[in-house]
Amino acid sequence: MDKNELVQKAKLAQQVERYDDMAACMKSVTEQGAELSNKERNLLSVAYKNVVGAHRLSWRVVSSFEQKTEGAEKKQSMAREYIEKIETELREICNDVLASCMLDKYSTTEPQPQTNVLFLDFSY
């Protein structure tokens, strides 16, 4: 798909709250190598913010469940395994943003000020 089609697909994915699909589209846009516009950077940021946010929410819920089941070893063990799975997925998502989408793309050229802002946005 070309860049415009991917951006349109990402916008549609955003409207139907399919942020994994949105992130995949925007990752493909960044991999094409062209500089991102402000709107495209915003789409990329929104996509990954929501993907990470959903995982963080899951982590908090399971962590709370683990604490509430103190004394029930089997339930705690199950919760601990699930927490580890969620943490692994979060690491993979974050590494994907840093390695494939962002750092490799901008490492050959001087980053624009907007790119620095996007990096800061991801760090909070």
QUISUL-V327048 format. One record per residue. PHI is phi as a letter, one per 20 degrees, with the letter a starting at -180 (none if undefined). D_FIRST is the distance of its C-alpha to the first C-alpha in Angstrom with 2 decimals. Layout:
phi=PHI d_first=D_FIRST
phi=PHI d_first=D_FIRST
This chain:
phi=none d_first=0.00
phi=e d_first=3.75
phi=g d_first=6.65
phi=f d_first=8.20
phi=f d_first=6.13
phi=f d_first=6.37
phi=f d_first=9.88
phi=f d_first=10.75
phi=f d_first=9.99
phi=f d_first=12.09
phi=f d_first=14.70
phi=f d_first=15.02
phi=f d_first=15.43
phi=f d_first=18.04
phi=f d_first=19.88
phi=e d_first=20.33
phi=l d_first=21.16
phi=d d_first=18.69
phi=f d_first=18.59
phi=f d_first=17.49
phi=f d_first=14.17
phi=f d_first=14.11
phi=f d_first=14.98
phi=f d_first=12.34
phi=f d_first=9.56
phi=f d_first=11.69
phi=f d_first=12.39
phi=f d_first=8.88
phi=f d_first=9.23
phi=f d_first=12.64
phi=f d_first=11.87
phi=f d_first=10.13
phi=n d_first=13.75
phi=f d_first=14.09
phi=f d_first=16.89
phi=e d_first=16.22
phi=f d_first=17.94
phi=g d_first=20.60
phi=f d_first=18.65
phi=f d_first=15.71
phi=f d_first=18.44
phi=f d_first=20.10
phi=f d_first=17.16
phi=f d_first=16.96
phi=f d_first=20.73
phi=f d_first=21.02
phi=g d_first=18.64
phi=f d_first=20.55
phi=f d_first=23.85
phi=f d_first=23.59
phi=f d_first=22.53
phi=f d_first=25.44
phi=g d_first=27.70
phi=f d_first=27.42
phi=f d_first=28.34
phi=f d_first=31.17
phi=f d_first=32.52
phi=g d_first=32.53
phi=f d_first=34.33
phi=f d_first=36.92
phi=f d_first=37.63
phi=f d_first=38.10
phi=f d_first=40.12
phi=f d_first=42.35
phi=f d_first=42.81
phi=f d_first=43.82
phi=f d_first=46.43
phi=f d_first=47.80
phi=e d_first=48.34
phi=g d_first=50.64
phi=o d_first=53.10
phi=e d_first=50.93
phi=g d_first=49.78
phi=f d_first=47.56
phi=f d_first=45.61
phi=f d_first=45.38
phi=f d_first=44.14
phi=f d_first=41.43
phi=f d_first=40.40
phi=f d_first=40.49
phi=f d_first=38.17
phi=f d_first=35.70
phi=f d_first=35.98
phi=f d_first=35.25
phi=f d_first=32.14
phi=f d_first=30.87
phi=f d_first=31.81
phi=f d_first=29.93
phi=f d_first=26.74
phi=f d_first=27.31
phi=g d_first=27.87
phi=f d_first=24.65
phi=f d_first=22.65
phi=f d_first=24.59
phi=f d_first=24.35
phi=f d_first=20.57
phi=f d_first=20.51
phi=f d_first=23.15
phi=e d_first=22.16
phi=e d_first=18.45
phi=f d_first=17.10
phi=d d_first=19.99
phi=f d_first=22.72
phi=f d_first=20.98
phi=f d_first=18.73
phi=d d_first=21.82
phi=f d_first=24.42
phi=e d_first=24.26
phi=c d_first=24.74
phi=f d_first=27.19
phi=f d_first=25.77
phi=f d_first=25.95
phi=g d_first=28.34
phi=f d_first=25.60
phi=f d_first=24.14
phi=f d_first=27.64
phi=f d_first=27.90
phi=f d_first=24.73
phi=g d_first=26.28
phi=f d_first=29.49
phi=f d_first=27.88
phi=f d_first=26.51
phi=e d_first=29.98
phi=d d_first=31.82
